[in-house]
Amino acid sequence: MSNNGMTEDDARRFHGQFMAGTLGWFAVAVVAHFLAWSWRPWF
């Protein structure tokens, strides 16, 4: 057990969930930018 109270298994599970959430947020941002570009291009 590390100094934060998480076991190795807990840390791996947390990391997986954190990465899935980050990638999901990134995917939503990419879609939003694409839709905004389609609606009104800024370049």
C-alpha positions in Angstrom: 0.0 0.0 0.0 1.3 3.4 -0.9 1.2 6.6 1.1 -2.2 7.7 -0.4 -4.0 4.6 0.9 -4.6 3.0 -2.5 -3.6 -0.5 -3.4 -1.9 -1.2 -6.7 -5.3 -2.6 -8.0 -7.2 0.5 -6.8 -4.6 2.8 -8.5 -4.9 0.9 -11.8 -8.7 1.0 -11.7 -8.7 4.7 -10.9 -6.2 5.4 -13.7 -8.4 3.5 -16.2 -11.5 5.5 -15.2 -9.6 8.7 -15.3 -8.2 8.1 -18.7 -11.7 7.0 -20.0 -13.2 10.2 -18.7 -10.4 12.3 -20.2 -10.7 10.7 -23.6 -14.5 11.1 -23.4 -14.2 14.8 -22.6 -11.7 15.2 -25.5 -14.1 13.4 -27.9 -16.9 15.7 -26.9 -14.7 18.7 -27.4 -13.6 17.5 -30.9 -17.2 17.0 -32.0 -18.2 20.4 -30.6 -15.4 22.1 -32.5 -16.3 20.3 -35.7 -20.0 21.3 -35.3 -19.0 24.9 -34.6 -16.7 24.9 -37.7 -19.5 23.5 -39.8 -21.9 26.2 -38.6 -19.5 29.2 -38.9 -15.9 28.7 -40.0 -13.4 30.9 -38.3 -10.6 30.7 -40.8 
